Amino acid sequence: MSLEPFPEDWERATVIAAHPDDIEWGIAAAVATWTTAGKEVTYVLVTSGEAGIDSMHPDVARRVREAEEREAAAIVGVSEVEFLGFPDGRVVEDLALRRAIAAAIRRHRPDVVVGQHHGERWGEGLGRPWNSADHRAVGRATMDAVADAANRWIFPDLEEPRWPGTRWIAVQAPPTRATHAVDIEGVGDVGVWSLLAHEQYLRGLGVEDLVAYATGVLERQVEAVRPHFNGRRGVAFELTPV
């Protein structure tokens, strides 16, 4: 299956994810390509990842992880990072979540909404690791919130006016399920450096050689895309027109 080049006829994108660091496991390299081309990208994090470092109290981890995410975003040219304040590890796919994400979409008014993988497992097959409950909830709610943001009669109490201008939803996906890819040849290792901004989080996972670890993880993703993208390095997405 050959991946099509990601469309370029748009101006604004909003990336929506559950935790600080989620965007940096691949999507950030695509973001760097977009911002280098002059496109405006904003980040919306549903939680602050405060339950993500076992050795650190959540009150401290919240500040650390928000700061790391802002640094990671700046590395790829993103200056606006919003945290919605939902509890890390306890996000539920319900109307409150859809409402908060729809409000964010109305605020940022993106042409493209970028969501995270929300399948039950990472990759295909029963042997694959189980995906995070927060990832599943946020990813699925994001898909629904795009339509909510466009409909004046859904969440009419929101201050933000409806936004029917989103043209695509792009969800990061393995190349066997994706439809399009972003060529990242021109941004070098910036995606790796963006992930490395999450130093305390990665060390909390037990990673010792941060550079080798981050480089290896992201290069494996890129190499998986290459055979499906005319030999080019890329980040793959399943692109759905709205």
N, C-alpha and C positions, 0 to 999 in steps of 0.2 A: 504494500500500500504506500503510495507517494503522498507526502504532506504538501499542501498548498502553502505558499507564502502568506503570512498573516497580513490582513488588509492594512493599508497605510493611510487611507482617506478618512482620518478622524483626528480630533484635537485633544480630547480629555479622556482619561481612564481613572477609575477608582478600583483599587485592589482591596478586597474584603477577606479577612482571615480571622481565625479564632485566637491565635496567640502571637506575641512577639516571637520572632524567628521563623514562623510558618512561611512567610514570603521568601525568606532567604534560602530555602531549600530548593532553589531552581528558578522561581519566578523572577527574582531580583535581576538576573542577567538580562531577561527580556525587558524589564523596566529600564535598565541602563541603556539599552538600544533605543527605546522610545524617547527617553529624556534627551539623549544625545541628538536625536532627530528633531528636537524642539517641542515634543509633546508634553502636556501637563499631566502628571500622575499624582494622585493622592492615595494615602493608605488609611484604612479603617480597621482597627483591631478590636474585636468584640470583648476580649478580656485583656488583662495586663500580665497574664502568665504568672501570677503570684504564687501558684501552687507548684511551679515547675522546678524548683531547686530544693531538694530534700533537706539540705543542710542549712537552709536560710529561711528565717521566719517570713511568712507572706507579706507582712508590712514592709520589710526591707526589700524582699524580692520584687515587689511591685515597682519600687523606685528604680532598682537596678535594671529590671527588664524593660521598663519604659525608656530609660536612658539608652540602653543598648539598641533598642529598635529605632530610636531617633537617629542614632549614629549610623546604623546600617542603612537607613533610608537616605540619609545625606550622601553617603558614598555613591549611591546610584542616581543622585539628582532629584530626590524627593524631599521637599521641605515641609509639607503638611501631613502630619500624622495624628490621627484621632483615635482615642481610646473610649469605648462605649461603657466600660465599667461592669460588665457581667462577670459573675464569679467563675474563676478558672476551674475547670474540671467538672462544673455543674451546669453547663449551658444546656438549655432545653429548647427543642424546636417547637416553639409556640407562637402565639400572636404577639407577645411582648418582644420577642426576638425579631420577628418580621417587621414589627412597627419601628423598632430602633434602626434596623438596617435600611428600611424604606426611607426613613427620615434622613439618614446619612446620604443616600442616593439623591434625594431631593436637594440636599445642601450642596453637594459636589457637582451635580448635573453632568455625569459622565456620558460620553458616547459609547464607551466600552466599560462593562463591569467585569472584573477579573475575580473569579472565585477559586476556592481550593478544592482539591479532590475530596468528594464526599461519599465515595463508595464504602462498602462495609470493610473491605480489605485493601491493603497496599498491593497493587498489581492484581494479576489474575490467578485464579486457582485457590483451592482450599488450604494449601500450605502457606499462603501468604499471611503476614502479620495482620492482626485486627486493627482497623483504623480507629483513631480517637473518637470518643463520643462527641466531644466538642467540635471536631472537624466535620463529622457527619451532620450535626445539627446546624452549624453555621453555613456549610456549603449548600445544604438543601434550602435553608431559609433564604439565602441570598438569591437563589433561582426564583423563588416566589416573590421576594421583595422587589425585584425589578418591575414586575407587573403591578404590585401594590403601589409603588412610587408613581406610576403613570396614571393611576385611577383616582379621580378626585373624590369618589365616594368610599374609598377604603382609607381608613385613618384620617377622616376629614378634620379632626381636631389638631392635627399637626400644624405648626406655624409655617413650615416650608410649603410652598406651592408645588403642585404635582409636577413630575418630570417625565414626560413621555418621550424624551429624546435619546434614551439608550438604544443603540442599534444592535449590539452584540453582547452576549455573555460568553466569556472565555474561561474555561475550566482547565487547569493543568491536568494533563493526562499522559499515560504512557503512549509511545508512538503507535502501538498497535490499535489504540482506541481513538487517538487524536485525529483531527482533520487538517490542522494548520500548524505551522511552526514559525517562530521568530528567529531570524538569522542573527546570531550573536558574535559573528566573526570579528566585528569591529570594536568590541568592548574589552577584549583581553580577559584578564582575571578579576575584573571588578566584582563579579558575582561571588567569587571566593572571598574577597576582602569584605564584602557585605556580610557574609555568613560569619566571618571571623570577628565581627563587631560584637557578637554574642558570646564573648569570651567566658564570662562567669557562668552562663548557662551551659556552655559546652563542657567546661571543667566540672560542673555539677553532674554532667552525664558520665564523667569518668574519662573524658578524652584527654590525653596527655600531649600528643603531637598535633596541635590544632591545625597547622598549615597542611600537613600531610592528610589529615582526616578530611578537612573541608575540600581540599583539592580532589581527593579521591572520590568522595560522594558526588560532587557536582560533575566531574569528568565522566563518571559512569553514566550519568543521565544524558550528557551531551553525546557520548559515543553511541548510546542506544538510539538516538534520534538520527544520527548521521546517515545510516543506510536508507532511511526513508525520506531524506531531504537532500537528495542530489549530492551527497558527500559533504554537506555543510554542517557546521556546528549550530545547534539550535535548541530552543525550548519549545516543547510541543503542547498544544492546547486543543481541546474539543470546543469548536466555535459554533455557537447557536445563534441564529438571527432572532431578534426580538419581534 
